[in-house]
Amino acid sequence: MSSAAEAKKGVAFGLSAYLLWGFLPVYFKLLGDVLPTEVVAQRILWSVVLLAGLIAVSRRGPQLLAALRNPRALKLLAASAVLIGINWLVYIWAIGARHVLETSLGYFLNPLVNVVMGVVLLKERLTRAQGVAVALAATGVAVLAAGAASGLWISLVLALSFATYGLIRKVAPVDSLEGLTIETVLLAPLSAAYLVWLSSTGELSFGTGRDVSLLLALGGLVTATPLLLFAAGARRLPYSTMGLLQYIAPTIQFLLAVLAFGEPLTTAHLICFSFIWAGLAVYALDGLRRAARPVSAVPRRA
């Protein structure tokens, strides 16, 4: 297959992944009467079931066993499992608590937090444009904090947890499918124990109605599908292209929060988002400029 055809498929996969992530709040809104902790626990257990099936169908059992026998991989995946669990819990709680605007802000901040972590932890060099982008974003966050935005912590937790998760997964010697499978398996015992306890107290929502049970069971599909589409797109597209596509999801979440869910958009929010969007524009244009350079002039990152 030609590189152009592969690129088209990559764009289709990438767009599909970010569109699904963008509309994810709609799915979790339908589960608004379910405890966020149960939603996360059910999401983990149903993800284990689906991912185990995908491992079997794709015959990746040997790769999974190899990762399980790697002590370094297990330590890193244990840490990433905790981070993704925190990220999911805060995200789902925020949607139910009418803070979708703050979740979108968190994921707009995420690429700029990645830049800062790269400089601080990986000793990467910060370009002038990246420095301007980070400074603009920091100004926006400061404005929102000064405006006494009670939900700012949601944005910061989501951005920091997912950026740290991505950093760990970058260095973990395991592919995406096996990594997510191990993460969910590590979280599964605690999730199962929690659901048993919920059942004993009569607070378990699963099984109380066909619709809610079906929605909870779909949690595995909702979790795995965009991740697998993203992985397929990332294999076929330049990093800079995937970097631009990542803004689709928080943009959709922002529009949903304001236009569909009726969340208040304050002056502090508008100023904050304006600074962050300006920073992202600088960051994206810098990425496009560097991607357009001859290959020999651009050092390849690991």
Backbone bond lengths (Angstrom), bond angles and torsions (degrees), N, CA, C in turn:
res aa  C-N    CA-C-N  psi(-1)  N-CA   C-N-CA  omega(-1)  CA-C   N-CA-C  phi
1 M - - - 1.467 - - 1.533 109.38 -
2 S 1.361 116.75 138.78 1.457 120.96 -176.94 1.526 111.04 -67.76
3 S 1.349 115.15 160.08 1.461 119.42 179.49 1.525 111.06 -65.32
4 A 1.356 117.08 -33.09 1.463 120.22 178.41 1.519 110.87 -65.45
5 A 1.328 116.24 -41.58 1.464 120.13 179.01 1.520 110.60 -66.47
6 E 1.323 116.32 -39.50 1.463 120.40 177.16 1.526 111.40 -64.15
7 A 1.342 116.02 -39.07 1.463 120.09 178.75 1.528 110.72 -64.70
8 K 1.343 117.05 -40.08 1.465 120.57 178.08 1.522 110.81 -62.64
9 K 1.330 115.54 -42.69 1.466 119.04 176.91 1.526 110.28 -63.82
10 G 1.330 115.87 -39.21 1.458 119.40 179.38 1.515 111.87 -62.21
11 V 1.333 116.87 -42.84 1.466 120.61 178.09 1.525 110.10 -63.10
12 A 1.330 116.78 -41.72 1.473 120.41 179.59 1.527 110.62 -62.56
13 F 1.329 116.51 -44.05 1.467 120.06 178.75 1.532 110.95 -64.52
14 G 1.340 115.93 -46.56 1.463 120.20 -178.86 1.517 112.32 -62.75
15 L 1.342 116.64 -45.94 1.460 120.63 177.85 1.521 111.15 -59.67
16 S 1.326 116.35 -43.64 1.467 120.31 -179.58 1.524 111.08 -61.16
17 A 1.325 116.52 -42.16 1.465 120.59 -179.54 1.526 110.76 -62.22
18 Y 1.329 116.44 -49.01 1.465 119.38 -175.54 1.521 112.43 -73.90
19 L 1.332 117.88 -28.90 1.465 120.14 174.00 1.528 110.16 -66.07
20 L 1.330 116.39 -43.23 1.467 119.64 177.99 1.532 110.65 -62.82
21 W 1.328 117.28 -44.72 1.470 120.19 178.01 1.530 110.76 -63.64
22 G 1.332 116.74 -35.39 1.452 119.84 -179.41 1.522 113.18 -65.31
23 F 1.326 116.20 -38.40 1.469 120.55 -177.76 1.530 112.43 -92.53
24 L 1.325 117.30 5.50 1.461 120.83 -179.69 1.534 113.50 -57.00
25 P 1.348 119.66 -35.40 1.469 118.52 177.85 1.525 114.24 -57.40
26 V 1.330 117.56 -29.39 1.469 120.32 178.72 1.527 109.75 -63.17
27 Y 1.333 116.23 -43.04 1.465 120.78 178.60 1.530 110.67 -61.74
28 F 1.335 116.89 -46.88 1.462 119.55 -177.93 1.526 112.49 -72.01
29 K 1.324 117.88 -25.66 1.465 120.11 173.98 1.528 110.73 -62.91
30 L 1.329 116.60 -34.46 1.463 121.02 178.77 1.525 111.45 -66.14
31 L 1.333 116.57 -19.14 1.464 121.71 179.35 1.530 110.77 -105.13
32 G 1.321 115.67 27.15 1.458 120.41 -175.27 1.512 114.67 -62.81
33 D 1.347 117.94 -23.79 1.465 120.58 -179.92 1.522 113.08 -88.87
34 V 1.323 116.66 -1.63 1.464 121.51 -179.72 1.524 108.90 -97.81
35 L 1.325 117.02 140.67 1.462 120.43 177.23 1.532 110.17 -56.64
36 P 1.348 117.89 132.43 1.471 119.49 178.71 1.525 112.47 -55.48
37 T 1.323 116.55 -35.94 1.465 119.61 179.29 1.529 111.34 -64.36
38 E 1.345 117.01 -36.52 1.467 118.47 176.80 1.523 110.77 -69.72
39 V 1.336 116.75 -39.63 1.465 119.70 179.07 1.527 110.09 -58.28
40 V 1.338 116.50 -44.42 1.470 120.43 179.68 1.530 110.61 -64.78
41 A 1.324 116.93 -45.59 1.465 120.56 -179.34 1.524 111.22 -61.95
42 Q 1.329 116.75 -44.33 1.464 120.38 178.11 1.527 110.33 -64.49
43 R 1.325 116.29 -40.53 1.472 121.07 179.11 1.522 110.28 -59.02
44 I 1.315 116.49 -42.29 1.467 120.91 -179.85 1.531 111.08 -64.73
45 L 1.332 116.86 -49.84 1.464 120.18 -175.78 1.523 112.18 -66.06
46 W 1.331 117.62 -42.45 1.464 119.54 179.08 1.527 110.92 -70.43
47 S 1.317 117.22 -27.93 1.467 119.99 174.99 1.523 110.39 -66.84
48 V 1.331 116.78 -39.45 1.466 120.41 177.26 1.522 110.34 -58.28
49 V 1.334 116.17 -45.44 1.470 120.88 -179.18 1.527 110.46 -60.89
50 L 1.342 116.44 -49.20 1.461 120.17 -177.55 1.524 111.52 -66.25
51 L 1.324 116.70 -44.85 1.464 120.48 -177.54 1.521 111.60 -66.35
52 A 1.331 117.17 -35.83 1.467 120.21 176.17 1.522 109.99 -61.97
53 G 1.336 116.49 -40.28 1.464 120.20 177.01 1.517 111.73 -64.21
54 L 1.345 116.51 -41.00 1.464 119.88 179.27 1.530 111.37 -66.43
55 I 1.327 116.71 -38.34 1.468 120.46 176.71 1.525 110.20 -60.95
56 A 1.338 115.74 -42.77 1.468 120.41 -179.14 1.525 111.36 -66.91
57 V 1.334 116.72 -46.62 1.463 120.85 -177.17 1.525 111.29 -65.29
58 S 1.337 116.27 -40.55 1.467 120.38 -178.78 1.525 113.05 -84.26
59 R 1.334 116.25 -0.28 1.467 122.41 178.40 1.528 112.49 55.52
60 R 1.330 114.42 45.40 1.462 119.94 179.73 1.527 111.69 -104.55
61 G 1.325 115.36 20.41 1.456 119.95 177.08 1.515 113.66 -55.62
62 P 1.354 118.87 -44.92 1.478 119.56 179.46 1.530 112.58 -60.13
63 Q 1.340 117.15 -39.40 1.469 120.27 178.00 1.527 110.94 -66.03
64 L 1.331 116.45 -38.45 1.457 119.91 178.36 1.524 110.82 -65.15
65 L 1.326 116.99 -43.58 1.465 120.98 179.06 1.525 110.88 -63.88
66 A 1.338 116.24 -38.60 1.464 119.88 179.35 1.527 110.59 -63.05
67 A 1.321 116.36 -40.33 1.464 119.82 178.34 1.521 111.10 -67.10
68 L 1.328 116.69 -38.60 1.464 121.10 179.88 1.531 111.60 -66.76
69 R 1.311 117.18 -25.17 1.469 121.36 -179.43 1.520 112.23 -90.62
70 N 1.330 116.27 -0.06 1.459 121.02 -178.29 1.526 108.86 -99.16
71 P 1.348 118.59 105.96 1.472 120.67 -177.02 1.523 113.39 -57.68
72 R 1.330 117.20 -39.62 1.466 119.81 -179.42 1.524 110.37 -65.01
73 A 1.328 116.87 -43.00 1.464 120.41 179.62 1.525 110.72 -62.41
74 L 1.336 116.50 -40.89 1.466 119.85 -179.07 1.523 111.65 -65.77
75 K 1.328 117.17 -40.85 1.466 120.17 178.83 1.525 110.96 -62.83
76 L 1.328 116.02 -44.79 1.461 120.18 179.92 1.533 111.01 -65.74
77 L 1.328 116.79 -41.35 1.459 120.25 -179.04 1.527 111.96 -71.07
78 A 1.337 117.22 -28.61 1.468 119.24 174.37 1.529 109.84 -64.33
79 A 1.341 115.70 -41.72 1.470 119.49 178.02 1.528 111.10 -67.22
80 S 1.335 116.88 -43.45 1.469 119.47 -179.75 1.523 111.29 -67.49
81 A 1.327 117.73 -30.72 1.467 120.97 177.40 1.528 110.66 -64.43
82 V 1.332 116.45 -42.91 1.475 120.16 177.44 1.524 110.14 -61.92
83 L 1.320 117.03 -42.82 1.465 121.00 -178.27 1.524 111.90 -65.90
84 I 1.334 117.14 -43.38 1.463 118.85 -178.86 1.518 110.58 -70.84
85 G 1.346 117.32 -30.71 1.457 120.51 174.97 1.521 111.24 -64.31
86 I 1.336 116.47 -44.48 1.469 120.95 177.19 1.525 110.28 -62.57
87 N 1.337 115.99 -44.14 1.458 121.00 -179.24 1.529 110.93 -60.33
88 W 1.318 117.38 -47.00 1.464 121.23 -179.81 1.528 111.07 -62.76
89 L 1.329 116.73 -43.13 1.465 120.12 -176.61 1.530 111.28 -65.20
90 V 1.328 116.74 -46.55 1.468 120.18 179.83 1.524 110.30 -64.74
91 Y 1.335 116.64 -41.17 1.463 121.66 -179.09 1.527 111.26 -62.40
92 I 1.317 116.90 -48.48 1.465 120.76 -178.12 1.526 111.03 -67.74
93 W 1.337 116.92 -41.19 1.464 119.67 177.13 1.523 110.44 -61.22
94 A 1.340 116.75 -42.97 1.458 121.23 -177.15 1.526 111.49 -62.68
95 I 1.317 117.29 -39.07 1.465 120.37 179.67 1.526 109.98 -64.38
96 G 1.330 116.74 -45.63 1.460 120.29 178.63 1.509 113.11 -65.17
97 A 1.337 117.01 -28.55 1.464 122.06 -178.35 1.532 112.47 -92.20
98 R 1.326 117.73 13.33 1.465 123.35 177.99 1.530 111.96 63.18
99 H 1.319 115.06 48.32 1.465 120.57 175.94 1.532 110.09 -125.49
100 V 1.341 116.68 38.65 1.466 119.93 179.44 1.523 110.47 -64.09
101 L 1.329 117.12 -32.18 1.465 121.40 177.95 1.523 110.35 -59.60
102 E 1.324 116.37 -41.52 1.470 120.29 179.79 1.533 111.23 -69.71
103 T 1.349 117.30 -32.62 1.468 118.58 177.43 1.528 110.20 -66.91
104 S 1.338 116.65 -39.33 1.469 118.86 178.52 1.525 110.37 -64.67
105 L 1.333 116.85 -40.07 1.464 120.70 177.37 1.525 110.54 -60.35
106 G 1.331 116.82 -41.55 1.454 120.80 179.66 1.514 112.54 -58.87
107 Y 1.346 116.29 -41.45 1.463 118.95 -178.00 1.523 112.95 -83.01
108 F 1.349 117.96 -19.34 1.458 119.46 168.01 1.529 110.11 -69.38
109 L 1.347 116.06 -36.77 1.463 120.83 179.71 1.530 112.36 -71.40
110 N 1.317 117.12 -26.32 1.465 121.78 -169.83 1.534 114.34 -52.06
111 P 1.357 119.71 -50.04 1.474 117.87 -178.80 1.518 113.24 -62.88
112 L 1.339 117.38 -31.56 1.464 119.54 179.03 1.524 111.31 -75.41
113 V 1.336 116.88 -32.82 1.468 120.16 172.95 1.527 109.38 -65.08
114 N 1.327 116.81 -37.10 1.468 120.71 176.79 1.530 110.59 -58.67
115 V 1.342 116.13 -41.83 1.465 120.75 179.21 1.528 110.31 -61.09
116 V 1.329 116.55 -46.78 1.472 121.07 -179.16 1.529 110.10 -62.45
117 M 1.324 117.37 -43.87 1.468 120.29 179.63 1.524 111.06 -64.11
118 G 1.325 116.30 -37.22 1.459 119.46 178.05 1.516 111.60 -61.38
119 V 1.338 115.87 -38.82 1.471 120.64 179.85 1.523 110.89 -72.26
120 V 1.338 116.62 -46.51 1.463 121.20 -173.67 1.526 111.84 -74.38
121 L 1.333 116.89 -44.73 1.461 120.59 -171.70 1.535 113.65 -97.97
122 L 1.327 117.31 -33.76 1.466 120.02 -177.04 1.526 112.26 -104.10
123 K 1.350 116.10 2.14 1.463 122.18 178.01 1.530 112.29 58.51
124 E 1.360 116.75 31.74 1.452 120.37 175.78 1.532 109.17 -75.52
125 R 1.324 116.48 152.62 1.463 120.67 179.82 1.518 110.04 -84.23
126 L 1.314 115.80 136.11 1.462 122.25 -179.98 1.529 108.58 -90.91
127 T 1.343 116.78 121.50 1.457 119.47 176.62 1.527 109.78 -73.21
128 R 1.320 115.65 164.85 1.468 118.91 179.82 1.533 110.45 -61.18
129 A 1.322 116.76 -42.34 1.467 120.34 -179.47 1.523 111.00 -64.38
130 Q 1.322 117.34 -41.11 1.459 120.29 178.18 1.522 110.88 -63.91
131 G 1.340 116.55 -38.76 1.458 120.00 177.59 1.520 111.67 -62.18
132 V 1.342 116.47 -42.00 1.465 120.71 177.43 1.528 110.20 -63.75
133 A 1.342 116.69 -42.93 1.460 121.10 -178.89 1.530 111.19 -61.70
134 V 1.324 116.80 -45.00 1.467 121.09 179.91 1.525 110.46 -65.45
135 A 1.338 117.07 -40.47 1.468 120.72 179.40 1.528 110.88 -63.66
136 L 1.327 117.47 -40.93 1.461 121.05 178.23 1.528 110.91 -63.50
137 A 1.336 116.01 -43.85 1.468 119.97 179.26 1.522 110.88 -63.77
138 A 1.325 116.79 -42.72 1.466 120.38 179.50 1.528 110.76 -62.18
139 T 1.327 116.39 -37.84 1.468 120.35 177.31 1.525 110.55 -63.13
140 G 1.329 115.62 -43.26 1.459 119.56 178.61 1.517 112.65 -61.41
141 V 1.326 116.62 -43.06 1.466 120.72 178.48 1.525 110.28 -64.55
142 A 1.326 117.01 -39.80 1.474 120.79 178.94 1.522 111.01 -62.90
143 V 1.339 116.31 -39.74 1.467 120.12 177.91 1.520 110.71 -63.19
144 L 1.319 115.98 -43.77 1.467 119.59 -179.68 1.528 110.67 -66.54
145 A 1.332 116.70 -39.17 1.469 119.77 177.86 1.529 110.81 -64.18
146 A 1.339 116.80 -39.94 1.460 120.31 179.06 1.520 111.43 -66.63
147 G 1.340 115.70 -26.46 1.458 120.16 178.05 1.508 112.75 -81.42
148 A 1.329 117.27 11.52 1.469 123.52 177.03 1.520 111.31 57.07
149 A 1.335 116.72 44.30 1.464 120.83 178.62 1.528 109.20 -75.08
150 S 1.316 116.33 111.30 1.470 120.20 -175.62 1.517 112.79 -67.34
151 G 1.341 117.52 -20.70 1.462 119.86 -176.99 1.507 114.47 -96.46
152 L 1.330 118.19 5.69 1.465 120.18 -177.93 1.526 111.41 -59.34
153 W 1.343 116.88 -34.39 1.468 119.69 -179.12 1.529 110.66 -60.07
154 I 1.334 117.45 -31.90 1.468 120.81 179.04 1.522 109.65 -62.45
155 S 1.331 115.95 -48.30 1.467 120.83 -179.76 1.524 111.04 -59.51
156 L 1.336 116.51 -44.74 1.468 120.51 -176.99 1.527 111.50 -68.59
157 V 1.330 117.47 -41.39 1.470 120.17 178.66 1.525 110.42 -63.41
158 L 1.336 117.15 -44.40 1.465 120.10 -179.78 1.524 111.21 -63.66
159 A 1.345 116.35 -45.12 1.464 119.58 -178.79 1.527 111.53 -65.29
160 L 1.325 117.14 -46.11 1.468 120.79 -177.27 1.519 111.89 -69.74
161 S 1.344 117.31 -42.50 1.466 119.71 -178.25 1.523 111.01 -65.77
162 F 1.352 116.84 -41.78 1.462 118.39 -177.54 1.521 111.77 -74.93
163 A 1.340 116.81 -34.67 1.459 119.47 177.15 1.530 110.68 -65.75
164 T 1.337 116.55 -41.60 1.468 120.13 178.33 1.521 110.54 -67.79
165 Y 1.322 115.74 -38.61 1.471 120.61 175.79 1.533 110.04 -58.56
166 G 1.339 115.91 -46.98 1.455 119.55 -179.93 1.515 112.48 -63.38
167 L 1.332 116.40 -37.37 1.462 120.63 178.60 1.523 111.22 -63.78
168 I 1.336 116.23 -43.40 1.471 120.03 179.20 1.527 110.67 -65.48
169 R 1.346 116.11 -43.51 1.456 118.83 -179.45 1.527 111.52 -67.21
170 K 1.330 116.87 -25.14 1.467 120.57 177.75 1.522 111.14 -65.08
171 V 1.336 116.02 -35.85 1.469 119.22 -176.05 1.531 112.44 -99.61
172 A 1.325 117.64 -10.21 1.467 120.24 -179.98 1.530 109.44 -72.98
173 P 1.339 118.24 129.32 1.470 121.44 -177.05 1.529 112.09 -80.25
174 V 1.341 116.05 65.45 1.463 120.31 -178.18 1.524 108.59 -156.52
175 D 1.346 116.21 144.78 1.458 120.81 179.46 1.528 111.04 -75.39
176 S 1.341 115.34 169.02 1.465 120.82 -171.92 1.523 112.90 -62.89
177 L 1.332 118.45 -45.18 1.463 121.03 -176.75 1.527 111.17 -65.21
178 E 1.341 115.63 -48.15 1.461 118.81 179.36 1.526 111.08 -65.97
179 G 1.338 116.65 -37.69 1.465 119.90 -179.56 1.516 112.28 -63.41
180 L 1.332 116.75 -47.27 1.466 120.13 179.37 1.524 110.69 -65.05
181 T 1.326 116.81 -36.95 1.459 120.09 178.37 1.530 110.98 -61.70
182 I 1.317 116.62 -46.88 1.465 120.44 -179.34 1.532 110.63 -66.12
183 E 1.322 117.02 -40.12 1.470 120.10 178.69 1.527 111.20 -58.82
184 T 1.320 116.02 -47.20 1.465 119.13 -178.52 1.530 111.40 -69.95
185 V 1.325 116.95 -34.45 1.474 119.77 176.89 1.529 110.01 -64.31
186 L 1.336 117.05 -40.44 1.465 120.49 178.73 1.530 111.84 -64.04
187 L 1.332 116.62 -33.81 1.464 120.93 -179.14 1.531 112.53 -85.92
188 A 1.332 116.74 -14.65 1.466 120.98 -173.14 1.534 114.45 -62.59
189 P 1.340 121.09 -44.39 1.477 119.54 -178.23 1.532 112.86 -58.83
190 L 1.323 117.05 -45.29 1.455 120.69 178.37 1.531 110.49 -63.80
191 S 1.324 116.35 -40.52 1.467 120.69 179.28 1.523 110.69 -63.14
192 A 1.337 116.52 -45.27 1.461 120.43 -179.41 1.532 110.78 -63.84
193 A 1.330 116.20 -43.12 1.470 119.97 179.51 1.527 110.32 -62.15
194 Y 1.313 116.89 -40.34 1.470 120.38 -179.93 1.533 110.96 -65.07
195 L 1.327 116.86 -40.73 1.463 119.92 179.96 1.527 111.35 -67.47
196 V 1.327 116.18 -36.43 1.475 119.78 175.54 1.526 109.70 -62.48
197 W 1.325 116.53 -42.53 1.468 120.04 178.47 1.529 111.11 -64.59
198 L 1.324 117.20 -42.03 1.462 120.60 177.63 1.529 110.77 -60.38
199 S 1.320 115.84 -40.42 1.464 120.14 179.17 1.527 111.22 -63.75
200 S 1.334 116.04 -39.15 1.467 119.88 -178.73 1.520 111.95 -68.23
201 T 1.342 116.56 -24.59 1.466 120.14 179.52 1.527 112.08 -94.79
202 G 1.333 116.34 -2.32 1.458 120.01 179.57 1.517 114.09 78.23
203 E 1.347 117.94 14.94 1.466 121.29 -177.53 1.526 112.74 -103.03
204 L 1.334 117.76 3.67 1.461 120.82 -179.23 1.527 109.74 -74.00
205 S 1.333 116.65 126.47 1.467 121.08 -179.47 1.526 111.96 -84.31
206 F 1.333 116.98 -31.40 1.466 120.27 -179.37 1.531 109.42 -62.83
207 G 1.300 115.69 129.50 1.464 120.16 -179.19 1.515 114.04 95.04
208 T 1.338 116.81 -7.07 1.476 119.23 -179.58 1.522 111.95 -86.04
209 G 1.313 117.48 -13.86 1.459 121.26 179.16 1.509 109.88 -167.73
210 R 1.332 116.03 151.19 1.462 119.75 -175.83 1.528 111.74 -63.94
211 D 1.338 116.94 -43.89 1.466 120.60 -175.42 1.525 111.73 -64.74
212 V 1.341 116.20 -48.50 1.468 119.01 -177.34 1.528 110.54 -67.39
213 S 1.330 117.12 -36.32 1.470 120.19 179.49 1.528 110.47 -66.25
214 L 1.342 116.29 -40.69 1.465 120.00 179.49 1.525 110.37 -65.37
215 L 1.337 116.58 -42.92 1.457 120.06 179.46 1.524 111.43 -62.32
216 L 1.321 116.90 -41.70 1.461 119.87 178.74 1.532 111.32 -65.99
217 A 1.337 116.08 -39.58 1.465 119.82 179.49 1.519 111.85 -66.53
218 L 1.333 117.22 -26.31 1.461 120.92 178.30 1.524 112.46 -74.41
219 G 1.338 116.37 -6.07 1.457 120.32 -178.27 1.517 113.57 -56.59
220 G 1.324 116.99 -36.95 1.461 120.21 178.64 1.514 111.77 -64.85
221 L 1.337 115.96 -44.01 1.464 120.77 179.13 1.519 111.00 -65.39
222 V 1.325 116.27 -41.92 1.465 121.86 179.74 1.528 110.71 -63.76
223 T 1.323 116.66 -33.21 1.465 121.38 -179.48 1.523 111.81 -76.81
224 A 1.331 116.49 -48.72 1.463 120.80 -170.68 1.524 113.63 -78.57
225 T 1.334 117.97 -37.21 1.472 120.50 -173.00 1.529 113.43 -58.12
226 P 1.352 119.88 -53.74 1.471 117.50 179.89 1.523 113.55 -64.89
227 L 1.337 117.38 -32.60 1.466 119.55 178.63 1.527 110.99 -64.66
228 L 1.326 116.93 -41.22 1.465 120.34 179.75 1.530 111.17 -70.85
229 L 1.339 116.69 -38.03 1.469 120.19 175.62 1.522 110.55 -63.70
230 F 1.339 115.98 -40.70 1.461 120.18 178.14 1.527 110.72 -61.56
231 A 1.328 116.08 -45.83 1.468 119.87 -179.38 1.528 110.74 -61.11
232 A 1.341 116.55 -40.62 1.466 120.55 179.18 1.524 111.01 -65.81
233 G 1.334 116.87 -39.43 1.463 120.15 178.00 1.515 112.41 -68.02
234 A 1.336 115.91 -41.90 1.462 120.66 -177.90 1.523 112.02 -62.92
235 R 1.338 116.93 -30.49 1.469 120.47 179.29 1.527 111.61 -71.82
236 R 1.328 117.43 -21.42 1.463 121.07 -173.13 1.524 114.26 -108.35
237 L 1.333 117.49 -10.80 1.462 121.09 -174.56 1.518 111.91 -120.12
238 P 1.332 116.97 153.08 1.465 119.24 173.07 1.527 110.27 -63.22
239 Y 1.325 115.58 153.02 1.464 120.47 -179.09 1.528 111.03 -58.97
240 S 1.341 116.97 -36.43 1.462 120.52 -178.24 1.526 111.25 -64.56
241 T 1.326 117.31 -36.75 1.467 120.89 179.05 1.521 110.76 -66.95
242 M 1.322 116.69 -45.79 1.464 119.77 177.21 1.523 110.26 -62.88
243 G 1.343 116.31 -32.77 1.454 119.99 178.52 1.520 112.48 -63.88
244 L 1.330 117.00 -34.62 1.465 120.50 177.42 1.528 111.40 -75.87
245 L 1.325 116.83 -37.77 1.467 120.24 -179.69 1.522 112.10 -63.83
246 Q 1.343 117.49 -26.48 1.466 120.22 -174.52 1.526 113.15 -64.46
247 Y 1.342 117.30 -17.19 1.467 119.63 179.70 1.528 112.72 -79.76
248 I 1.334 116.66 -9.02 1.469 120.20 -179.28 1.529 110.70 -64.50
249 A 1.328 116.82 -46.66 1.474 120.56 -175.02 1.531 112.56 -61.74
250 P 1.344 119.59 -53.18 1.467 117.68 179.88 1.527 113.29 -65.91
251 T 1.338 117.58 -27.14 1.465 119.67 175.88 1.529 110.22 -64.96
252 I 1.327 116.67 -44.72 1.467 120.60 177.61 1.524 110.12 -62.21
253 Q 1.339 116.72 -42.81 1.469 120.20 179.48 1.529 110.92 -62.76
254 F 1.324 116.89 -40.08 1.456 120.99 177.50 1.531 110.77 -60.38
255 L 1.334 116.74 -47.05 1.463 121.05 -179.68 1.527 111.37 -65.51
256 L 1.333 116.91 -39.83 1.462 120.15 177.33 1.523 110.72 -61.59
257 A 1.341 116.16 -44.31 1.465 120.74 -177.43 1.525 110.86 -59.63
258 V 1.329 116.14 -44.65 1.468 120.32 -174.08 1.524 112.09 -83.31
259 L 1.338 116.92 -45.30 1.460 120.72 -171.36 1.525 113.61 -90.76
260 A 1.335 117.80 -34.34 1.469 120.00 -176.10 1.520 112.52 -99.51
261 F 1.331 116.96 -40.41 1.465 120.01 -174.76 1.520 113.36 -96.97
262 G 1.330 117.26 -7.17 1.456 121.07 175.84 1.512 115.53 65.14
263 E 1.347 117.53 31.31 1.460 119.85 178.09 1.533 109.70 -75.13
264 P 1.327 117.70 142.81 1.476 120.13 -177.45 1.524 112.38 -68.93
265 L 1.335 115.60 132.79 1.463 122.16 177.06 1.520 107.32 -107.01
266 T 1.329 116.02 99.97 1.463 120.91 -175.17 1.526 110.92 -81.73
267 T 1.323 114.66 169.03 1.465 119.90 175.96 1.527 111.06 -60.49
268 A 1.344 116.40 -40.58 1.471 120.22 178.20 1.529 110.63 -61.91
269 H 1.343 116.53 -39.46 1.475 120.22 176.53 1.527 110.35 -61.17
270 L 1.326 117.02 -46.74 1.463 121.39 -177.61 1.524 111.24 -61.56
271 I 1.335 116.61 -44.18 1.466 119.66 179.37 1.521 110.44 -65.26
272 C 1.345 115.90 -43.98 1.467 120.65 -179.56 1.523 110.98 -60.90
273 F 1.335 116.85 -50.00 1.460 120.02 -179.50 1.528 111.15 -63.03
274 S 1.340 117.34 -36.22 1.460 120.43 179.54 1.529 111.09 -61.77
275 F 1.337 116.80 -44.55 1.461 120.57 177.54 1.529 110.98 -63.69
276 I 1.330 116.38 -42.63 1.466 119.49 -177.73 1.525 111.10 -69.26
277 W 1.339 117.31 -40.81 1.463 119.77 176.93 1.526 110.77 -63.32
278 A 1.335 116.90 -38.28 1.466 119.73 176.67 1.525 110.15 -63.13
279 G 1.331 116.12 -43.20 1.458 120.06 178.01 1.516 112.14 -62.59
280 L 1.331 116.89 -41.86 1.458 120.70 179.00 1.524 111.46 -66.31
281 A 1.337 117.16 -35.33 1.466 120.60 177.47 1.525 110.23 -63.23
282 V 1.346 116.15 -45.13 1.464 120.35 177.50 1.527 110.51 -61.16
283 Y 1.343 115.55 -44.24 1.469 121.50 -178.92 1.526 111.00 -63.10
284 A 1.354 116.42 -44.87 1.462 120.45 -177.76 1.530 111.37 -67.78
285 L 1.327 117.32 -43.06 1.461 120.27 179.61 1.522 111.18 -64.02
286 D 1.339 116.34 -37.54 1.467 120.17 176.83 1.529 110.51 -64.11
287 G 1.349 115.70 -40.92 1.463 119.61 178.12 1.514 111.86 -63.50
288 L 1.340 117.40 -41.93 1.465 120.92 178.32 1.523 111.36 -65.24
289 R 1.332 115.88 -40.52 1.469 120.16 -179.65 1.518 110.79 -62.86
290 R 1.333 115.82 -44.20 1.470 118.77 -178.80 1.524 111.63 -71.30
291 A 1.352 116.36 -32.23 1.470 119.59 178.72 1.521 111.45 -69.19
292 A 1.348 116.47 -26.05 1.462 120.38 -178.52 1.521 113.15 -81.20
293 R 1.336 116.73 -10.20 1.446 120.03 178.44 1.525 110.73 -68.01
294 P 1.347 118.33 156.84 1.456 120.54 172.33 1.523 110.92 -56.24
295 V 1.315 116.95 144.33 1.472 121.55 -175.16 1.520 111.53 -54.66
296 S 1.340 117.10 -37.43 1.465 120.33 -176.74 1.517 112.26 -66.71
297 A 1.375 116.39 -20.87 1.458 118.79 -176.48 1.505 113.42 -91.18
298 V 1.309 116.09 -7.13 1.450 119.91 -176.74 1.520 109.90 -116.70
299 P 1.327 118.70 111.65 1.459 120.40 178.84 1.527 110.75 -63.41
300 R 1.313 116.79 133.89 1.449 121.55 -179.44 1.523 110.47 -81.25
301 R 1.347 115.45 129.85 1.469 120.21 178.09 1.509 110.06 -85.36
302 A 1.316 115.33 151.35 1.460 120.09 177.71 1.509 110.05 -68.95
